[in-house]
Amino acid sequence: MKYKDQKENEARLRADAISKQRPPFVRQFFLAEENHLAGMTLYSYASQLNTFFEFLKESNPYFAAKEIVQITTDDMGMLTDADIAEFLHELRMPKKRNSNAGESVCTETTIMHYMVSLNRLFNYLAAHRYIRSNPVELIKRGRVKKKEIVYLERDEKQELLSVIASGDKLTKNQQRFHDLKTSKRDTAICTIFLDTGIRVSELVGMNLTDINFTKHGIKVFRKGGNFDTVYMSDKAEEIVKDYLENGRPSYRPSEKEEAVFLNRSGNRISVRSVEKLVKKYMLSAVPDKADRITPHKLRTTFAENMLMKTGDVEKVQKLMGHSSISSTMHYVTSTEEAIEAVRNLSQD
């Protein structure tokens, strides 16, 4: 089974396992939704709705007397916007959400995702006349603060790639493992991020057959479950070819291994491993941004670069694989250089 299909199936199985343990109407809801949603979206909905039902049981005296699977549509019809607001309030409270981390709060963006999941469920119940109305519709959406856009400047990109290629500035222990195949692999990885703007999951999922050097393209499996093609520059293509010819064989993959990027065992590299290698090089190349630059921020760097060069938001939307242009607008910002460049335009 191909990696992309495997990940899609795993997500669907996880969502299915959760829905089977919830009330029957939740199961019906997922059966109605699964034909037009990607596996990861289904799993996200299942996880968030699971959190909601656990909250009801823990905090509401009426639901505390019931097992979650025993909750009925009549029970759901009793819920009001006040109950939803109480749940959202609980999400905003500091809580230990991860055994490996301290207390944290859900961001407004995360809370908006919860509201989307709840809204879809209650809309489904209302549409099938299990309940009279959708209480989520009465909740005023929170204002999501626009985050600072963090990306690499041109000289910082060059320094990052220089450190990867040479191994200079790495710690002595890191240099012990920084051999030729690692240098070529990691240079290709970061070059693809900066050159195409693909997501880390899309890079990890790349197979050898996804690369078409004749058309200079890479077929990627997008977040929403669709395939798309991104295009490499001549320089990026040269770096990828060099890795495939002189780096990848040194990992000694099996003949059946389809992945482009491999770990030391010759198997497909993981998302976590890519995140760690980017952090490692950033600490040496651009230490003042190391705590904020991730593979996703290299994607942001690509978006900022293309917006500054083209000024075409719709074109960048296509390049980024965004289904909505509002997602692309998040990257629209004014750099200090751009502001300085127009300082005299107000003069007659």
C-alpha positions in Angstrom: 0.0 0.0 0.0 1.3 3.5 -0.9 2.3 5.7 2.0 -0.4 8.3 1.2 -3.1 5.7 1.2 -1.8 4.2 4.3 -1.9 7.5 6.2 -5.4 8.3 4.9 -6.6 4.8 6.0 -5.0 5.1 9.4 -6.8 8.5 10.0 -10.1 7.0 8.9 -9.7 4.0 11.1 -8.9 6.2 14.1 -12.0 8.4 13.4 -14.1 5.3 13.0 -12.9 3.8 16.3 -13.8 6.9 18.2 -17.3 7.3 16.5 -18.2 3.7 17.4 -17.7 4.5 21.1 -20.0 7.5 20.9 -23.8 7.8 20.8 -25.5 6.2 17.7 -26.3 9.6 16.2 -22.6 10.6 16.2 -21.9 7.4 14.3 -24.7 8.4 11.8 -23.2 11.8 11.5 -19.8 10.4 10.5 -21.2 8.0 8.0 -22.9 11.0 6.4 -19.7 13.1 6.3 -17.1 10.5 5.4 -17.7 10.5 1.6 -16.6 14.1 1.2 -14.0 14.7 3.9 -10.4 13.7 4.1 -9.3 11.2 6.7 -7.4 13.7 8.9 -10.4 16.0 8.9 -12.7 13.2 10.0 -10.2 12.3 12.8 -10.0 15.9 13.9 -13.8 16.2 14.1 -13.9 12.9 16.0 -11.3 13.9 18.5 -12.8 17.3 19.1 -16.4 16.0 19.5 -14.9 13.3 21.9 -13.5 16.1 24.1 -17.0 17.8 24.1 -18.8 14.7 25.2 -16.2 14.1 27.9 -16.7 17.6 29.1 -20.5 17.1 29.3 -20.1 14.0 31.4 -17.5 15.6 33.8 -19.2 19.0 34.3 -22.9 18.6 33.7 -24.9 16.8 36.5 -27.5 15.5 34.1 -24.9 13.9 31.8 -22.8 12.7 34.7 -25.4 10.1 35.4 -25.1 8.6 31.9 -22.5 6.8 29.9 -21.6 8.8 26.9 -22.9 6.2 24.5 -26.3 6.5 26.2 -26.7 10.2 25.3 -29.7 10.7 23.0 -30.8 13.2 20.5 -33.4 14.4 23.0 -30.5 15.1 25.4 -28.7 17.1 22.7 -31.9 19.1 22.1 -31.7 20.3 25.7 -28.3 21.9 25.3 -28.3 25.7 24.9 -25.8 28.3 23.8 -24.8 28.7 27.5 -23.7 25.0 27.5 -21.6 25.6 24.4 -20.1 28.8 25.9 -19.2 26.9 29.1 -17.3 24.3 27.0 -15.4 27.0 25.1 -14.6 28.7 28.4 -13.2 25.4 29.7 -10.9 25.1 26.6 -9.5 28.6 27.3 -8.6 27.6 30.9 -4.9 26.6 31.6 -4.7 22.9 31.7 -2.1 20.1 31.4 -3.0 18.8 28.0 0.1 16.8 27.3 2.0 14.5 29.6 5.3 15.8 28.3 4.5 19.5 28.7 3.2 22.0 31.3 -0.1 23.8 31.4 -1.3 25.4 28.3 -4.5 27.0 26.9 -6.2 26.5 23.6 -5.6 29.3 21.1 -8.5 31.1 19.5 -7.7 29.3 16.3 -8.0 25.9 18.0 -11.3 27.0 19.6 -12.6 28.0 16.2 -11.8 24.5 15.0 -13.8 23.1 17.9 -16.7 25.4 16.9 -16.6 24.2 13.3 -16.8 20.5 14.5 -19.7 21.3 16.9 -21.5 23.4 14.3 -21.4 20.6 11.8 -22.8 18.1 14.3 -25.6 20.3 15.5 -26.4 21.3 11.9 -26.7 17.7 11.0 -29.0 17.1 14.0 -31.2 20.1 13.1 -31.4 19.2 9.4 -32.7 15.7 10.4 -35.1 17.3 12.9 -33.6 15.6 15.9 -33.3 19.0 17.5 -35.1 22.3 16.9 -32.2 24.6 16.4 -28.4 24.8 16.5 -27.1 26.4 19.7 -23.7 27.0 18.2 -25.1 29.6 15.8 -25.8 31.8 18.8 -22.2 31.9 19.9 -20.2 35.0 18.8 -17.0 33.9 17.2 -13.8 35.0 19.0 -11.4 37.4 17.3 -8.3 35.5 16.1 -5.3 37.8 16.6 -3.1 38.0 13.5 0.3 36.5 14.4 3.6 38.0 13.5 4.8 36.6 10.2 8.1 34.9 10.8 10.3 34.0 7.8 13.9 33.9 6.7 15.5 36.8 4.9 17.6 36.1 1.8 20.9 36.2 3.7 19.4 33.9 6.4 18.3 31.4 3.8 21.8 31.3 2.3 23.4 30.9 5.7 21.0 28.0 6.5 21.9 26.2 3.3 25.6 26.9 3.8 25.6 25.3 7.3 23.8 22.2 5.9 26.2 21.8 3.1 29.4 22.3 5.1 28.5 21.3 8.6 30.3 24.3 9.9 29.0 25.8 13.2 27.4 22.5 14.2 28.4 21.0 17.5 31.3 18.5 17.6 28.8 15.7 18.3 26.5 16.8 15.4 29.5 17.0 13.0 30.3 13.3 13.8 27.1 12.3 12.1 27.1 15.0 9.4 28.4 12.8 6.5 28.0 13.4 2.8 24.7 11.6 2.4 23.2 13.6 5.3 24.4 16.8 3.9 22.9 16.1 0.4 19.6 14.8 1.9 19.1 17.7 4.2 20.2 20.3 1.6 17.5 18.8 -0.8 14.9 18.8 2.0 15.3 22.5 2.9 15.8 23.5 -0.7 12.4 21.9 -1.6 10.7 23.7 1.3 12.1 27.1 0.3 11.7 26.5 -3.5 8.1 25.0 -3.6 6.5 25.9 -0.2 5.1 22.4 0.3 4.1 21.2 3.8 6.3 18.8 5.8 3.7 16.0 5.5 3.8 16.5 1.7 7.5 16.3 1.7 7.7 13.2 3.9 5.0 11.5 1.7 7.0 12.1 -1.6 7.7 8.9 -3.6 10.3 8.5 -6.3 7.6 8.2 -8.9 6.2 11.6 -7.8 9.2 13.5 -9.3 9.0 14.3 -13.0 12.3 15.9 -14.1 11.1 16.2 -17.7 8.4 18.6 -16.6 10.3 19.9 -13.5 7.4 18.9 -11.3 6.7 17.0 -8.1 3.3 15.5 -7.4 2.2 16.1 -3.8 -0.8 14.8 -1.8 -2.4 17.9 -0.4 -3.9 18.5 3.0 -7.5 18.2 1.7 -6.8 14.8 0.1 -6.2 16.0 -3.4 -3.1 15.6 -5.6 -1.4 18.7 -7.0 1.9 19.4 -8.8 4.5 21.9 -7.6 7.4 23.0 -9.8 11.1 23.2 -9.0 13.6 25.8 -10.1 16.6 24.6 -12.2 18.8 25.0 -9.1 16.5 23.0 -6.9 16.2 20.3 -9.5 20.0 20.0 -9.7 20.2 19.6 -5.9 17.4 16.9 -5.8 19.1 15.0 -8.7 22.4 15.1 -6.8 20.8 13.7 -3.7 19.0 10.9 -5.6 22.2 10.0 -7.4 24.9 10.5 -4.8 23.1 10.6 -1.4 20.0 8.4 -1.3 21.8 5.1 -2.4 24.1 5.5 0.6 21.1 4.9 2.9 20.9 1.4 1.4 17.1 1.3 1.0 15.4 -1.9 0.0 14.2 -2.3 -3.6 10.6 -1.9 -2.4 11.3 1.5 -0.6 9.4 4.2 -2.6 10.2 7.2 -0.4 12.4 10.0 -1.7 13.8 11.0 1.7 15.1 8.3 4.1 16.3 7.9 7.6 19.5 6.2 8.7 17.7 2.8 8.6 16.9 3.3 4.9 13.2 3.8 5.6 10.9 6.8 5.0 11.9 9.7 7.1 9.3 10.9 9.7 7.7 14.3 10.1 9.3 14.6 13.6 12.8 13.8 12.2 12.4 16.6 9.6 11.3 19.0 12.3 14.3 18.1 14.4 16.8 18.5 11.6 15.5 22.0 10.6 15.8 23.0 14.3 19.3 21.7 14.5 20.5 23.7 11.5 18.7 26.8 12.6 20.4 26.8 16.0 23.7 27.0 14.2 22.8 29.2 11.2 20.3 31.7 12.5 20.2 31.2 16.3 18.1 34.3 17.0 15.2 32.7 15.0 15.8 29.1 15.9 13.0 28.9 18.4 10.5 30.2 15.8 11.6 28.6 12.5 10.0 25.2 11.7 9.4 23.5 8.4 6.1 25.4 8.2 8.0 28.7 8.6 10.2 27.7 5.6 6.9 27.3 3.8 6.0 30.8 5.0 9.4 32.0 3.7 8.4 30.7 0.3 5.0 32.5 0.4 6.5 35.8 1.5 9.2 35.6 -1.2 6.6 34.9 -4.0 4.3 37.6 -2.8 7.0 40.2 -2.8 8.2 39.1 -6.2 4.8 38.7 -7.9 2.3 40.7 -5.9 -0.2 38.1 -7.1 -2.2 36.7 -4.2 -4.2 34.3 -6.4 -1.1 32.9 -8.0 0.5 32.3 -4.5 -2.8 30.7 -3.4 -2.3 28.1 -6.2 1.3 27.6 -5.4 0.6 27.0 -1.7 -2.3 24.6 -2.4 -4.8 26.7 -0.4 -8.4 25.9 -1.0 -9.4 29.4 0.2 -7.7 32.7 -0.6 -8.3 33.8 3.0 -5.6 31.3 4.0 -3.1 33.0 1.6 -4.0 36.4 2.9 -2.5 35.4 6.2 0.9 35.8 4.6 0.3 39.2 3.2 2.4 41.6 5.2 4.7 44.6 4.7 8.3 44.1 5.3 10.5 46.9 6.5 12.2 47.0 3.1 8.8 47.3 1.3 7.7 50.1 3.6 11.0 52.0 3.2 10.8 51.6 -0.6 7.5 53.6 -0.8 8.4 56.3 1.7 8.5 59.1 -0.9 5.4 58.1 -2.9 3.1 60.5 -1.0 5.1 63.5 -2.4 3.7 65.3 -5.5 
